[in-house]
Amino acid sequence: MNPSGSPVCGSVMIVGGGLVGASLAIALDAAGVAATLVETAAPRADAQPSYDERNLALARATVNGLDAIGVWQHAAARATPIRHIRVSRAGEFGSARIDADKQGVDALGWTLPARELGAALLRRLDACTRLTRLAPATLSALEPLAGGWRAQVNTVDGARRIDTPLLVGADGTGSFVRTQLGIDAERHDYRQTLFVCTVTPERDHANRAFERFADAGPIALLPLAERRCGLVLTVAADEADAVAAMDDAAFIALAQQRFGWRLGRLSRPGRRHPYAIHRVAAAQLIAPRAVLVGNAAQTVHPIGAQGFNLGLRDALTLAELVAAQADPGNAAMLARYASQRAPDREGTMAMSHGLVQLACLPQPLLAPLRSLALLACDRLPPLQRALARRGMGFRGTPPRAVLERVP
């Protein structure tokens, strides 16, 4: 049976209560659309698997969107503005600088611990009036109906059958919804592992974010409160166990060697967390009365910090389109969603993948070209402006929520 046709009764069902799924639920509630959110973890920030120890770099458009749906007021006090971005490559002469004042804004973005954003989302979820939250709960089966889907959801009170006119998969890289819909995904193993932690630099970061490329992979330092920085260190996957086993002194020495001395000596590393890096791209975003958002639709390399930023634009675009429909899962709306998201999605995925392939390849013949490209970004205002706008999240046709607060 095809789930197209007249909609079944019921609310939009969002499977996955992480950062993107929760944001979508809030955006739908703010737009007056009823939704059911299926979360695998109990509704506590310290229990959510996606509300972890990472420090998120939130693009300007992302903060605009979070502000529009009433989340940012709960997180702003813990956020640190990024007013300068510095990009370089180890051993090569080119570098690029992007400054907020030259772009006519007070900040290019903000950094925020993932747990703080998770806590802010949970506070905003508590104020939703059109949202049903099932947590802890898991989706165990899907059955197509004329006009929607019938979902079997296992909760602490037993199994429930719920009908929905629109099923949203926001359940992460290994999406169960994507698999049940029969949507293939392209996978690429970068054979890299990311280590994240906080460090204290000798010199004040002065609201600067650094991204430095090398043969071994990128390393980034993000400005945080109390003069600390979020460290993002990439190593080859076959070196991950050795790096994980390092004591603090050896780990800091590695980070210092990879990053250099721009902020003086690094010290006091926090608890380290490793993440294997893969690229996963769904072959399509939509199916009859179903749609994928966030990491379920695309998981990108963390270079450039675009993962959640891209996923939030998915969520806000979908909420905007659903709110304008009497039937939240109609085929024309879903097709428009896929079309509207394509330039942003494809451009961001191509950028992140291309940067890894180009900026981290150990090929000496590429060095002059890379340096010249960075110099062009630094010295040519139109090019710098275009890159800054994309970096701030204004790519393709962004949802209205991220535009309304742009100075």
Disulfide bonds with the S-S distance in Angstrom:
none
